[in-house]
Amino acid sequence: MEHLKKLIFLFVLFLSTSAFSQETVAILPFTFTDDGHLSISKGKEVQHFLIDYIHKKGKHFKVTVLNGRDITVALNKAGITPDSIDNFTTQEIADAIGGADYILMGEVERSFEGTTNLDTNFSSINDKNWKKTNVYGGSVGTTTKKYTADISISIFRGNGQVVYEKSKGNIFIDTTPNNWKNTMIWHVRHFPFYK
């Protein structure tokens, strides 16, 4: 009986330590350029979208996401801003964040590609025994704007070792300006800590 108690204790201890030893990921604010203009607010929107997505789908991830505000504060204290991040090595970024097992950073480049015009004309003739003829007609025209969004993501360990680096793009029209989220979800399903 004593041996069984020890086995149960060791099993419970193993479960509790494995639950608390989950790796962490720091998701940095993205560099978001919209037709060549840097948008810091959109970059934070992408960061929070990823953080929220991983929280909601937690059972598919073997990491804990660090707080986005704490990450931003740590980067600011180190002098790393969205427009200067390319001046720092992955090791320097990891040191600034401190304590994360994975660092995730990326960029979204959205650009205007042009417009598409669609004109539709129609007409109808209604005659009643050829005594009276009614003619109906009209035309409809629509113009849509076409955009592309390219998303590049890099994930590296705290020691600077790159474990994921991919780029993917998509095309969308102006009625779906946040269509970059679909490409982001494609990336998420290829992350090394997605299960």
C-alpha positions in Angstrom: 0.0 0.0 0.0 2.9 2.4 0.8 4.4 1.6 -2.6 1.1 2.5 -4.3 0.9 5.8 -2.4 4.4 6.7 -3.5 3.6 5.9 -7.1 0.4 8.1 -7.0 2.4 10.9 -5.4 5.1 10.7 -8.1 2.4 10.6 -10.8 0.6 13.7 -9.4 4.0 15.5 -9.0 4.8 14.7 -12.7 1.5 16.0 -13.9 1.8 19.2 -11.9 5.4 20.0 -13.0 4.6 19.3 -16.6 1.6 21.6 -16.5 3.7 24.4 -15.1 6.8 23.8 -17.3 5.0 24.8 -20.5 7.1 26.9 -22.8 6.3 30.5 -23.4 6.1 32.7 -26.6 6.5 36.4 -26.8 4.6 37.8 -29.8 6.0 41.2 -30.8 4.0 44.0 -32.4 4.1 43.4 -36.2 5.5 45.9 -38.7 2.4 46.8 -40.7 2.8 48.8 -43.9 -0.2 50.0 -45.8 0.8 51.2 -49.3 4.2 52.0 -48.0 3.0 53.8 -44.8 4.0 52.3 -41.5 0.9 51.8 -39.2 1.9 51.2 -35.5 -1.8 50.7 -34.5 -2.3 48.0 -37.2 0.9 46.3 -36.1 -0.5 46.1 -32.5 -3.8 44.9 -33.9 -2.0 41.9 -35.6 -0.1 41.2 -32.3 -3.3 41.1 -30.3 -5.1 39.1 -32.9 -2.5 36.4 -32.6 -2.4 36.5 -28.8 -6.2 36.2 -28.7 -6.3 33.5 -31.3 -3.8 31.4 -29.4 -5.7 31.9 -26.1 -9.0 30.9 -27.7 -7.5 27.8 -29.4 -5.2 27.0 -26.4 -5.8 23.2 -26.7 -3.9 23.3 -30.1 -0.8 25.0 -28.7 1.9 23.7 -26.4 2.9 27.2 -25.3 1.8 30.0 -23.0 1.6 33.5 -24.6 3.2 36.3 -22.7 1.3 39.5 -22.1 1.4 41.9 -25.1 1.7 45.1 -23.0 4.6 43.7 -21.1 6.4 42.8 -24.3 5.9 46.3 -25.7 7.2 47.9 -22.5 10.3 45.6 -22.5 11.0 46.5 -26.1 10.6 50.2 -25.5 12.9 50.1 -22.5 15.5 48.5 -24.8 15.0 51.2 -27.4 13.5 48.7 -29.9 10.6 50.3 -31.8 8.6 49.1 -34.8 10.6 51.3 -37.1 14.0 50.4 -35.6 13.5 46.6 -35.1 15.5 45.8 -38.2 18.6 47.3 -36.5 18.6 44.5 -33.8 19.7 40.9 -34.0 17.4 38.1 -32.9 19.6 37.6 -29.8 19.3 41.3 -28.8 15.5 41.1 -29.2 15.4 37.9 -27.1 17.6 39.5 -24.4 15.3 42.6 -24.3 12.2 40.4 -23.9 14.0 38.0 -21.4 12.6 34.7 -20.3 10.6 33.7 -23.4 11.3 30.3 -25.0 10.0 31.5 -28.4 10.0 35.0 -29.9 7.6 35.6 -32.8 7.9 38.6 -35.0 6.6 39.5 -38.5 5.4 42.0 -40.9 2.3 42.6 -43.0 2.7 44.5 -46.3 -0.7 45.5 -47.7 -0.8 47.3 -51.0 -3.4 48.7 -53.4 -3.3 46.8 -56.7 -6.0 48.7 -58.7 -9.7 48.8 -59.4 -12.1 46.5 -61.2 -15.2 48.0 -62.9 -18.2 45.9 -63.7 -21.1 47.3 -65.7 -24.3 45.4 -66.3 -27.1 46.4 -68.7 -30.4 44.8 -69.0 -33.7 45.3 -70.9 -37.0 43.6 -71.2 -39.9 43.9 -73.7 -43.4 43.1 -72.6 -46.0 42.9 -75.3 -49.7 42.1 -74.8 -51.1 40.7 -78.0 -49.0 43.4 -79.8 -51.5 46.1 -78.8 -49.3 47.7 -76.2 -45.5 47.3 -75.8 -43.6 48.1 -72.6 -39.9 48.4 -72.6 -37.9 48.1 -69.3 -34.2 48.7 -69.0 -31.4 49.8 -66.7 -27.8 49.5 -66.0 -25.8 48.9 -62.8 -22.1 49.6 -62.4 -19.8 48.7 -59.5 -16.2 49.5 -58.8 -14.1 47.4 -56.4 -10.6 48.0 -55.2 -8.1 45.1 -55.2 -5.4 44.7 -52.6 -2.7 42.3 -51.8 -1.3 41.4 -48.4 2.0 39.6 -47.8 2.7 38.3 -44.4 6.2 37.2 -43.3 6.7 35.6 -39.9 9.8 34.5 -38.0 9.9 32.5 -34.9 13.2 32.0 -33.0 14.2 30.5 -29.7 15.5 32.6 -26.8 19.1 31.8 -28.0 18.4 33.3 -31.4 18.0 30.0 -33.3 15.4 30.4 -36.0 12.7 27.6 -35.9 10.2 29.1 -38.4 10.5 31.6 -41.2 7.9 31.8 -44.0 6.1 34.3 -46.2 2.7 34.0 -47.7 0.4 36.4 -49.5 -3.2 36.7 -50.6 -5.4 39.0 -52.7 -8.6 40.6 -51.5 -11.1 43.3 -52.4 -12.1 46.4 -50.4 -15.1 44.8 -48.8 -12.8 42.5 -46.8 -10.0 44.8 -45.6 -9.0 42.4 -42.7 -8.6 39.4 -45.0 -4.9 39.2 -43.9 -6.3 37.3 -40.9 -6.9 34.2 -43.2 -3.3 34.2 -44.2 -2.3 34.6 -40.5 -4.3 31.6 -39.5 -2.5 29.6 -42.3 0.8 30.6 -40.7 -0.4 29.6 -37.2 -1.2 26.1 -38.3 2.4 25.7 -39.4 4.0 27.1 -36.2 6.4 24.7 -34.4 4.3 24.8 -31.2 1.0 24.1 -32.9 -0.3 20.5 -32.3 
